[in-house]
Amino acid sequence: MLVTHTKRIIRSGYRNFIRSGFTSLASILMMVITLFVITSLIFVQTALQSSLNDIKEKVDVTVYFVPGADETAILSVKSSLSKLPEVRDVSYTSQEEALTQFKDKHANDYLTLQALDELNSNPLGATLNIKAKDPSQYESISKYFESDNAISKGALNIIDKVDYHQNKIIIDRLNAIITGAGRLGFAVSLILIIISIIITFSTIRLIIYMSREEIGVMKLVGAGSKYIRGPFMVSGMLVGVTASLITILLFIPISIWLGNQVTDFVGINMFTYFKSNFLQLFVIMLGVGIILGSISSFFAISRYLKK
């Protein structure tokens, strides 16, 4: 009996969906716009996160040692830093490597290289480049050097400077961007979902309004609320399914174009991202479309069931 009723509800919902014609098309278009904006937001968030990760990789803290500092002492400092839970990686650049990198960087600056040759000695010291697990942890790493118990005073004497304070503004801004981007993404998503429900609710109400007389007859003959509501919820789900299929098809050429145009700017190929996450994106679109369609239909039919 249950299977028979379910088949009737699905068949009736499909018939309402087809019979509504233009109104169903309008509902689908509104749903496509909604899903398009939500999916675009996912793309924007992905691109933004990729750009932020790229910036995070470029932010670091460098410890400069005085020229001629004992390498064993420097490696001891490196070992101590590597044990910090905030530190992701510590790379060592020797005094000779620092000089080679400086010469390569100023290969076209003849006066600088000439002045360097006249010194007859290496004026550069070794360095340690520190990468934190999170940009917010650079300050605690910097304070590590101020602790008397952290590093021996002999090691502190060979440190020329730590450039955290020079990078502090960049690091603070990066932390603010990461925090702000997360909050903005959540707020925009919430607003879009509310707007989507309102718009979809309004358009689906037109479908139900066209069937108000049929609903009245069904109530007169004693049809239950579930049997009356069921076909319209099926119609709403069909709107969501159709809209999600159209949206995923629209994003194929869009992601190809984005992959060719913005890869260098955002640091990620959006078409590659689309292909690798196709199933996940489609499930999200399908789920959102079905939920919005069914919820909107549920509330839209409620006013007629109360009469």
C-alpha positions in Angstrom: 0.0 0.0 0.0 2.8 2.4 0.9 4.6 1.7 -2.4 1.4 2.3 -4.3 0.8 5.7 -2.5 4.5 6.7 -3.1 4.2 5.9 -6.8 1.1 8.0 -7.1 2.6 10.9 -5.3 5.7 10.8 -7.5 3.6 10.5 -10.7 1.3 13.3 -9.6 4.3 15.5 -8.7 5.9 14.9 -12.1 2.6 15.7 -13.8 2.3 19.0 -11.8 5.9 19.8 -12.7 5.3 19.3 -16.4 1.9 20.8 -16.5 3.0 24.0 -14.8 5.2 24.8 -17.8 6.3 28.4 -17.7 6.0 28.6 -13.9 8.2 25.5 -13.5 10.7 27.1 -15.9 10.8 30.3 -13.8 11.4 28.3 -10.7 14.2 26.4 -12.3 15.8 29.6 -13.5 15.7 31.1 -10.1 17.1 28.0 -8.6 19.9 28.0 -11.2 20.8 31.5 -10.3 20.9 30.5 -6.6 23.0 27.4 -7.2 25.3 29.4 -9.6 26.0 32.0 -6.9 26.6 29.4 -4.2 28.9 27.4 -6.5 30.7 30.6 -7.5 31.2 31.4 -3.9 32.9 28.0 -3.5 35.2 28.8 -6.4 36.0 32.2 -4.9 36.7 30.7 -1.5 39.0 28.1 -3.1 40.8 30.7 -5.1 41.2 33.0 -2.1 42.4 30.1 0.1 45.0 29.2 -2.6 46.2 32.8 -2.8 46.4 33.0 1.0 48.3 29.7 1.2 50.8 31.1 -1.4 51.3 34.2 0.7 51.7 32.1 3.8 54.5 30.2 2.1 56.3 33.5 1.4 56.0 34.8 5.0 58.8 33.7 7.3 61.2 34.7 10.0 64.9 34.8 9.4 67.6 34.7 12.0 70.8 36.5 11.0 74.0 35.5 12.6 77.1 37.6 13.0 79.8 36.9 10.3 82.2 34.2 11.5 79.8 32.6 14.0 80.6 29.1 14.9 78.7 26.7 12.7 78.2 24.2 15.5 76.6 26.8 17.7 74.3 27.8 14.8 73.3 24.2 14.2 72.5 23.9 17.9 70.1 26.9 17.6 68.6 25.2 14.6 68.1 22.0 16.5 66.4 23.9 19.4 64.1 25.7 17.0 63.1 22.5 15.2 61.8 21.1 18.5 59.3 24.0 19.0 55.7 22.8 18.3 54.9 26.0 16.4 57.8 25.4 13.9 57.1 23.6 10.7 60.5 23.8 9.1 64.0 25.4 9.7 66.4 25.7 6.8 70.1 26.6 7.3 72.1 28.8 4.9 75.8 28.9 5.5 78.0 32.0 5.3 79.4 30.8 1.9 75.9 30.1 0.5 74.7 33.5 1.7 77.5 35.1 -0.3 76.8 33.1 -3.4 73.1 33.9 -3.3 73.9 37.6 -2.8 76.2 37.6 -5.8 73.6 35.9 -7.9 70.9 38.4 -6.9 73.2 41.3 -7.8 74.7 39.8 -10.8 73.9 42.9 -12.9 75.1 45.3 -10.2 78.7 45.8 -11.1 79.5 48.5 -8.5 78.1 46.3 -5.6 80.1 43.3 -6.8 83.2 45.4 -7.2 82.9 46.7 -3.6 82.4 43.2 -2.4 85.6 42.0 -4.0 87.6 44.9 -2.5 86.6 43.7 1.0 88.6 40.5 0.5 86.3 38.9 3.1 82.8 37.6 3.5 80.7 40.3 5.2 77.6 38.1 5.4 76.7 35.8 8.1 74.8 32.5 8.1 71.0 32.5 8.4 68.2 30.3 9.7 64.9 30.6 7.8 61.9 29.6 10.0 58.5 28.5 8.7 55.7 28.4 11.2 52.7 26.0 11.0 50.4 29.1 11.2 51.2 32.8 10.6 49.8 33.6 14.1 52.6 31.6 15.7 55.5 33.7 14.5 55.2 36.1 17.4 55.7 33.2 19.9 58.6 32.0 17.9 60.2 35.5 18.0 59.7 35.6 21.8 61.5 32.3 22.1 64.8 34.2 21.4 64.0 36.5 24.4 63.9 33.5 26.8 67.0 33.0 28.9 66.2 29.3 29.3 65.5 28.7 25.6 68.9 29.2 24.1 72.2 29.5 25.9 73.5 33.0 26.3 76.5 32.1 24.2 74.2 31.3 21.3 72.3 34.5 21.8 75.6 36.4 21.4 76.1 35.1 17.9 72.7 36.2 16.7 72.8 39.5 14.8 69.1 40.1 14.4 65.7 38.4 14.0 63.6 40.0 11.3 60.2 39.2 12.9 59.4 42.8 13.7 60.1 43.8 10.0 57.6 41.2 8.8 55.1 41.8 11.7 52.9 44.1 9.7 52.7 41.6 6.8 52.0 38.7 9.2 49.3 40.6 11.1 47.6 41.6 7.9 47.7 38.1 6.6 46.1 36.8 9.9 43.4 39.5 9.5 42.8 38.5 5.9 42.5 34.8 6.8 40.1 35.5 9.7 38.1 38.0 7.7 37.8 35.8 4.7 36.4 32.9 6.8 33.8 35.2 8.4 32.8 36.8 5.2 32.4 33.5 3.4 30.2 32.2 6.2 28.1 35.4 6.3 27.6 35.5 2.5 26.7 31.8 2.4 24.1 32.3 5.2 22.6 35.4 3.4 22.5 33.5 0.1 20.7 30.5 1.6 18.1 32.8 3.2 17.5 34.7 -0.1 17.4 31.4 -2.0 14.7 30.0 0.3 12.6 33.2 -0.1 13.0 33.4 -3.9 12.3 29.7 -4.4 9.4 29.8 -2.0 7.8 32.6 -4.0 8.2 31.0 -7.4 7.0 27.5 -6.2 4.0 29.2 -4.6 2.9 30.1 -8.2 2.8 26.4 -9.1 0.7 25.6 -6.0 -1.5 28.6 -6.6 -2.4 27.2 -10.1 -3.5 24.0 -8.4 -5.5 25.6 -5.5 -8.8 24.3 -6.8 -7.4 20.8 -7.1 -6.2 21.1 -3.5 -9.6 22.1 -2.4 -11.3 19.2 -4.1 -8.7 16.8 -2.6 -9.5 18.1 0.9 -13.2 17.8 0.3 -12.9 14.1 -0.5 -10.9 13.5 2.6 -7.3 13.3 1.3 -4.7 13.5 4.0 -2.2 16.4 4.3 0.7 14.1 3.4 -1.0 13.0 0.3 -1.8 16.6 -0.8 1.7 17.9 0.2 3.6 15.0 -1.4 3.2 15.8 -5.1 4.2 19.5 -4.6 7.3 18.5 -2.7 8.2 16.1 -5.5 7.7 19.0 -7.9 10.0 21.2 -5.8 12.6 18.4 -5.8 12.4 18.1 -9.6 13.0 21.8 -9.8 16.1 21.4 -7.6 17.4 18.4 -9.6 16.9 20.1 -13.0 18.5 23.3 -11.7 21.6 21.4 -10.4 22.1 19.6 -13.7 21.9 22.9 -15.6 24.3 24.6 -13.2 26.9 21.8 -13.3 26.8 22.0 -17.1 27.2 25.8 -17.1 30.3 25.5 -14.9 32.1 23.2 -17.4 32.9 26.0 -19.9 33.2 28.5 -17.1 35.9 26.5 -15.3 37.7 25.9 -18.5 37.8 29.6 -19.2 38.9 30.4 -15.6 41.6 27.7 -15.9 43.1 29.5 -18.9 42.7 33.1 -17.5 43.3 33.2 -13.7 45.7 30.4 -12.9 48.7 32.6 -12.6 46.8 35.1 -10.5 45.2 32.8 -7.9 47.8 30.0 -8.0 45.3 27.2 -8.8 43.9 25.9 -12.1 40.1 26.2 -11.6 39.3 23.6 -14.3 41.6 21.1 -12.6 39.9 21.9 -9.3 36.5 21.4 -11.0 37.5 18.1 -12.5 39.0 16.7 -9.3 36.1 17.8 -7.2 33.3 17.3 -9.8 31.4 14.6 -7.8 31.6 16.6 -4.5 30.4 19.8 -6.2 27.6 18.0 -8.0 26.5 16.4 -4.7 26.5 19.8 -3.1 24.5 21.4 -5.9 22.0 18.5 -6.0 21.6 18.4 -2.2 21.1 22.2 -1.9 18.7 22.2 -4.9 16.6 19.3 -3.5 16.5 20.7 0.0 15.6 24.2 -1.1 12.9 22.9 -3.5 11.3 20.6 -1.0 11.5 23.0 2.0 10.0 25.8 -0.1 7.2 23.5 -1.3 6.5 22.3 2.2 6.0 25.8 3.5 4.2 27.1 0.4 1.5 24.4 0.5 1.0 24.8 4.3 -1.3 27.9 3.9 -3.6 26.0 1.6 -3.8 23.0 4.0 -4.8 25.3 6.9 -7.8 26.7 5.1 
